[in-house]
């Protein structure tokens, strides 16, 4: 017969086995945004995750400024404990007992990762015990750097923004590596109470918490007085930025969800080509020319440096990727036909050509719009891809 001691030992061993097994897989299985970068790591565009969250794929490292800020705010002894901070626990017990209410917690970064992976269950003593056990096993199976990356990638930053990368682009419109000390500390304090404090509301409370953290960084010798003074002068963001949509048709071609892609697109060239595309649309929309695609390729390397799938005009077909759209053989040949005839001196761009009902030995060419323009310039006939003048 088994005694109660044997039964409890078996239960504990089963629990240990369960936790060890749970950490062999992925802690977070939430949907992720599809993210596309240019060759320099600048964001070209992103799609929202399947659950309606802006959640970029997990990063493997954490920028220095944000790491120092969040550790100072959340877990200053992070590198000196193994998932549980005895000093923080003792302090929390003392303060909470003294004030007869919960005014201080003892959650480490590791424990917070455990809680986030379990979808932030109610903060009961039982759930706290599970999180504590998970934190111990998490420290056994992951390095400190990996755990900090998990925190940065999955922490809530207010609204539907999850993770440092999404927060950096939504609140400051830049890569996390480019954040200032003021911006890094702003993001460092957000996960502590994302439902109550974020740039859209409670701005005075957010500003106060950010400035207190900046002061703490100064007292710890992490930043100097000049950096502190300048950082305190920086405003907090007023509202989230819309994420860039610099190459929407290219994003659609990358059909995989929840992945990040670094392309060969040159961000500066892309912006210039988009400007050219907009100008071309405005100049030609009144002529009935609303769709076009632009692909710019580096002849030396064969790399695509700009991709504009269609104009940004407000018409029904601008979602069609004109770079990928199939053309008829006749439409493809017309530019070569006109170019060869101009080179031979047989026509000029402004020369009038007949666009009238025509019959050649029983062959009756027709235009795509089933109408005729009469006398039309060669350049206009080419622009409208008219069949009769070409024939």
Legacy VTK file of the C-alpha trace (Angstrom):
# vtk DataFile Version 3.0
C-alpha trace
ASCII
DATASET POLYDATA
POINTS 391 float
0.000 0.000 0.000
1.157 3.525 -0.707
1.298 5.984 2.164
0.223 9.628 1.855
3.893 10.589 1.703
4.423 8.298 -1.299
1.331 9.656 -3.047
2.425 13.275 -2.572
5.934 12.407 -3.778
4.444 10.822 -6.896
2.281 13.897 -7.520
5.296 16.190 -7.163
7.368 14.035 -9.550
4.533 14.053 -12.064
4.355 17.827 -11.735
8.112 18.122 -12.270
7.856 15.915 -15.330
4.986 18.002 -16.702
6.891 21.259 -16.310
10.085 19.835 -17.813
8.115 18.511 -20.771
6.278 21.814 -21.269
9.536 23.673 -21.751
10.713 21.421 -24.574
8.262 23.140 -26.923
7.485 26.737 -27.719
6.224 28.888 -24.868
4.273 31.259 -27.083
2.165 29.999 -29.988
0.187 33.158 -30.732
-0.333 34.443 -34.250
2.286 36.847 -35.552
2.292 39.766 -37.950
3.882 39.465 -41.370
6.693 42.025 -41.423
8.699 43.237 -44.427
11.920 45.288 -44.158
14.103 46.991 -46.744
17.801 46.214 -47.166
18.723 48.576 -44.294
16.225 47.146 -41.820
13.651 49.927 -42.235
10.023 48.823 -42.100
8.254 48.654 -45.463
5.006 47.266 -44.074
3.336 44.824 -41.704
0.043 42.981 -41.468
-1.904 42.508 -38.256
-1.818 39.042 -36.659
-4.735 36.621 -36.943
-5.938 37.502 -33.424
-6.077 41.236 -34.150
-2.788 42.062 -32.389
0.260 43.862 -33.702
2.749 41.162 -32.702
6.010 40.994 -34.644
7.995 37.717 -34.803
10.167 37.048 -31.756
13.527 38.771 -31.668
16.706 37.026 -30.486
18.326 40.043 -28.859
17.282 43.124 -26.901
18.684 46.621 -27.587
20.975 47.830 -24.821
18.993 50.926 -23.799
15.692 49.122 -23.467
17.339 46.176 -21.672
18.964 48.419 -19.060
15.761 50.440 -18.625
13.398 47.497 -18.213
15.734 45.604 -15.872
16.135 48.675 -13.689
12.364 49.103 -13.590
11.216 45.489 -13.298
14.064 43.346 -11.987
17.334 45.051 -11.036
18.862 41.789 -9.725
17.891 39.824 -12.813
21.402 38.448 -13.423
21.872 37.459 -9.777
18.904 35.155 -9.182
17.586 31.942 -10.734
14.011 32.965 -11.440
13.044 33.955 -7.888
14.481 36.991 -6.072
14.528 36.252 -2.293
15.296 39.889 -1.474
12.287 41.111 -3.486
10.084 38.465 -1.848
11.172 39.532 1.641
10.619 43.198 0.812
7.155 42.500 -0.583
6.124 40.501 2.486
7.364 43.252 4.819
5.703 46.133 2.958
2.434 44.338 2.292
2.196 43.237 5.930
3.072 46.695 7.194
0.464 48.458 5.054
-2.058 45.577 5.198
-2.530 45.726 1.445
-0.655 44.688 -1.664
1.583 47.627 -2.523
4.660 45.712 -3.678
5.156 42.625 -5.796
8.067 40.242 -6.143
7.674 39.054 -9.725
10.926 38.715 -11.608
11.266 39.049 -15.376
11.313 35.239 -15.545
8.094 34.944 -13.557
6.446 37.540 -15.783
7.410 35.523 -18.879
5.825 32.480 -17.207
2.636 34.430 -16.510
2.469 35.834 -20.058
2.860 32.348 -21.530
-0.166 31.262 -19.486
-2.266 34.198 -20.786
-2.127 36.204 -17.552
-4.296 33.979 -15.363
-5.862 35.494 -12.189
-3.248 36.503 -9.614
-4.128 34.004 -6.903
-1.678 32.300 -4.543
-2.176 29.043 -6.459
-1.403 30.658 -9.822
1.569 32.445 -8.259
2.899 29.089 -7.110
2.622 27.670 -10.624
4.374 30.725 -12.079
7.147 30.388 -9.516
7.698 26.726 -10.383
7.652 27.508 -14.094
10.163 30.314 -13.557
12.599 27.881 -11.914
12.360 25.436 -14.800
12.513 28.281 -17.336
15.862 29.348 -15.871
17.118 25.767 -16.163
16.235 25.515 -19.853
16.980 29.011 -21.149
19.777 31.526 -20.839
19.200 34.937 -19.257
19.529 36.507 -22.689
16.864 34.193 -24.134
14.431 34.881 -21.305
14.872 38.642 -21.662
14.221 38.307 -25.410
11.038 36.348 -24.668
9.910 39.138 -22.365
10.654 41.879 -24.903
8.884 39.962 -27.688
5.699 39.127 -25.776
5.122 41.883 -23.228
1.903 43.927 -23.636
2.408 47.590 -24.512
-1.162 48.859 -24.438
-4.106 48.436 -26.788
-3.419 45.714 -29.308
0.354 46.258 -29.345
2.436 43.284 -28.200
6.221 43.108 -28.120
9.019 45.664 -28.299
9.277 45.790 -32.102
5.596 46.522 -32.670
5.593 49.067 -29.835
8.679 50.850 -31.148
7.161 51.286 -34.607
3.654 52.108 -33.349
4.679 54.688 -30.742
7.912 56.124 -32.185
7.943 55.069 -35.859
11.456 53.646 -35.656
13.454 50.482 -35.023
14.022 49.532 -31.347
17.763 49.912 -31.891
17.228 53.596 -32.724
15.256 54.499 -29.580
16.539 57.283 -27.343
16.857 56.886 -23.569
13.566 58.753 -23.098
11.809 56.517 -25.618
13.326 53.339 -24.174
12.222 54.211 -20.639
8.722 55.077 -21.877
8.380 51.599 -23.349
10.010 50.008 -20.299
7.236 51.205 -17.966
4.301 50.323 -20.248
4.090 46.521 -19.664
3.709 47.107 -15.912
0.159 48.414 -16.433
-0.674 48.345 -20.154
-4.422 48.494 -19.551
-4.194 51.664 -17.467
-1.250 53.544 -18.894
-0.360 53.994 -22.530
0.279 56.994 -24.791
-3.407 57.377 -25.646
-4.527 58.166 -22.086
-3.254 58.870 -18.549
-0.390 60.807 -20.087
0.614 62.579 -16.875
0.982 59.259 -15.036
3.008 57.800 -17.902
5.270 60.863 -17.990
5.815 60.675 -14.227
6.760 56.990 -14.338
9.115 57.573 -17.274
10.868 60.472 -15.522
11.229 58.495 -12.289
12.900 55.704 -14.222
15.231 58.176 -15.943
16.204 59.544 -12.514
16.892 56.000 -11.318
19.117 55.322 -14.330
21.046 58.483 -13.472
21.459 57.543 -9.799
22.723 54.104 -10.831
25.331 55.697 -13.092
23.846 54.282 -16.280
23.279 57.708 -17.859
25.004 61.031 -17.153
23.440 64.319 -16.045
23.443 65.796 -19.565
21.615 62.760 -20.982
19.156 62.941 -18.082
18.445 66.617 -18.705
17.858 66.126 -22.416
15.749 62.989 -21.870
13.457 64.735 -19.384
12.734 67.365 -22.062
11.525 64.815 -24.622
7.739 64.564 -24.945
5.889 61.274 -24.750
4.037 60.141 -27.891
0.549 61.576 -28.358
-0.928 58.623 -30.227
0.231 55.522 -32.121
1.641 55.953 -35.616
0.080 54.035 -38.497
2.518 51.380 -39.637
4.155 52.072 -43.032
2.629 50.725 -46.262
5.449 51.469 -48.669
5.186 48.295 -50.766
1.727 46.732 -50.230
1.720 44.654 -53.413
5.136 43.202 -52.579
3.779 42.240 -49.153
0.919 40.408 -50.817
3.413 38.395 -52.885
5.029 37.188 -49.651
2.084 34.984 -48.816
3.439 33.418 -45.632
1.797 34.772 -42.470
3.665 35.425 -39.250
7.131 35.793 -40.743
9.596 38.589 -41.280
11.367 39.241 -44.547
14.412 41.355 -45.284
14.236 42.334 -48.935
16.678 43.958 -51.371
14.417 47.016 -51.639
16.297 50.314 -51.258
14.085 52.435 -49.002
15.135 55.781 -50.481
14.668 54.613 -54.060
11.309 53.094 -53.114
10.070 56.433 -51.771
11.250 58.253 -54.907
9.571 55.731 -57.192
6.317 55.973 -55.202
6.454 59.767 -55.692
6.984 59.276 -59.442
4.086 56.828 -59.483
1.793 59.317 -57.732
2.773 62.093 -60.140
2.177 59.850 -63.151
-1.248 58.882 -61.838
-2.303 62.503 -61.340
-1.132 63.442 -64.831
-2.851 60.567 -66.616
-5.971 59.715 -64.627
-8.032 62.153 -66.690
-6.959 60.265 -69.809
-8.395 57.067 -68.390
-4.966 55.675 -67.454
-5.324 54.611 -63.827
-3.196 51.476 -63.496
0.526 50.998 -63.794
3.336 49.025 -62.211
6.997 49.911 -61.706
9.840 47.465 -61.112
13.377 48.821 -60.678
16.239 46.336 -60.936
19.963 46.857 -60.320
21.495 45.645 -63.579
24.812 44.846 -61.895
23.408 42.518 -59.241
19.960 41.609 -60.525
18.454 42.766 -57.211
15.032 44.394 -57.131
15.506 47.818 -55.503
11.958 49.146 -55.935
8.570 47.495 -56.328
5.370 49.469 -56.973
2.593 47.100 -57.977
0.014 49.741 -58.878
-0.948 53.368 -58.418
-2.354 54.607 -55.130
-5.371 56.176 -56.818
-8.856 55.569 -55.462
-10.137 53.266 -58.153
-11.464 49.744 -58.085
-8.484 47.921 -59.540
-5.554 49.424 -57.633
-5.311 46.216 -55.587
-4.165 44.355 -58.732
-0.390 43.837 -58.829
0.498 45.119 -62.294
4.067 43.847 -61.941
2.784 40.279 -61.704
-0.390 40.608 -63.807
-0.363 38.644 -67.053
-0.473 40.614 -70.314
-1.646 39.576 -73.728
1.087 38.951 -76.270
-0.238 41.816 -78.376
0.086 44.329 -75.560
3.633 43.170 -74.879
4.653 43.509 -78.539
3.157 46.975 -79.183
5.944 49.006 -77.488
8.552 47.122 -79.537
6.555 47.657 -82.721
6.225 51.404 -82.154
9.871 51.719 -81.114
11.113 49.915 -84.240
8.919 52.049 -86.509
10.109 55.286 -84.904
13.710 54.133 -85.167
13.133 53.400 -88.868
11.618 56.862 -89.333
8.226 55.503 -90.425
6.235 57.236 -87.675
6.725 59.967 -85.081
5.118 60.187 -81.619
2.723 62.966 -82.675
1.875 61.488 -86.057
-1.830 60.819 -86.512
-2.809 57.212 -87.119
-6.212 55.893 -88.233
-8.305 54.230 -85.542
-11.341 53.266 -87.615
-13.171 50.033 -88.472
-10.708 48.012 -90.539
-10.851 44.793 -92.537
-7.765 43.030 -93.899
-8.623 39.938 -95.963
-11.443 39.035 -93.603
-9.507 39.965 -90.426
-11.345 42.660 -88.439
-9.186 43.958 -85.538
-11.049 45.591 -82.658
-9.981 47.618 -79.653
-10.525 46.310 -76.122
-13.200 48.968 -75.465
-15.115 48.118 -78.672
-14.911 51.746 -79.863
-12.800 53.867 -82.231
-11.048 57.196 -81.769
-10.759 58.177 -85.433
-7.457 60.023 -85.950
-5.194 59.558 -82.929
-1.580 60.332 -82.077
0.792 57.367 -82.189
1.921 58.024 -78.610
-1.701 58.083 -77.365
-2.565 54.925 -79.283
0.378 53.187 -77.618
-0.530 54.518 -74.161
-4.092 53.199 -74.575
-2.846 49.931 -76.078
-5.212 50.290 -79.039
-5.224 47.320 -81.406
-6.446 48.860 -84.668
-3.634 51.466 -85.070
-1.075 48.808 -84.187
-2.417 46.458 -86.870
LINES 1 392
391 0 1 2 3 4 5 6 7 8 9 10 11 12 13 14 15 16 17 18 19 20 21 22 23 24 25 26 27 28 29 30 31 32 33 34 35 36 37 38 39 40 41 42 43 44 45 46 47 48 49 50 51 52 53 54 55 56 57 58 59 60 61 62 63 64 65 66 67 68 69 70 71 72 73 74 75 76 77 78 79 80 81 82 83 84 85 86 87 88 89 90 91 92 93 94 95 96 97 98 99 100 101 102 103 104 105 106 107 108 109 110 111 112 113 114 115 116 117 118 119 120 121 122 123 124 125 126 127 128 129 130 131 132 133 134 135 136 137 138 139 140 141 142 143 144 145 146 147 148 149 150 151 152 153 154 155 156 157 158 159 160 161 162 163 164 165 166 167 168 169 170 171 172 173 174 175 176 177 178 179 180 181 182 183 184 185 186 187 188 189 190 191 192 193 194 195 196 197 198 199 200 201 202 203 204 205 206 207 208 209 210 211 212 213 214 215 216 217 218 219 220 221 222 223 224 225 226 227 228 229 230 231 232 233 234 235 236 237 238 239 240 241 242 243 244 245 246 247 248 249 250 251 252 253 254 255 256 257 258 259 260 261 262 263 264 265 266 267 268 269 270 271 272 273 274 275 276 277 278 279 280 281 282 283 284 285 286 287 288 289 290 291 292 293 294 295 296 297 298 299 300 301 302 303 304 305 306 307 308 309 310 311 312 313 314 315 316 317 318 319 320 321 322 323 324 325 326 327 328 329 330 331 332 333 334 335 336 337 338 339 340 341 342 343 344 345 346 347 348 349 350 351 352 353 354 355 356 357 358 359 360 361 362 363 364 365 366 367 368 369 370 371 372 373 374 375 376 377 378 379 380 381 382 383 384 385 386 387 388 389 390
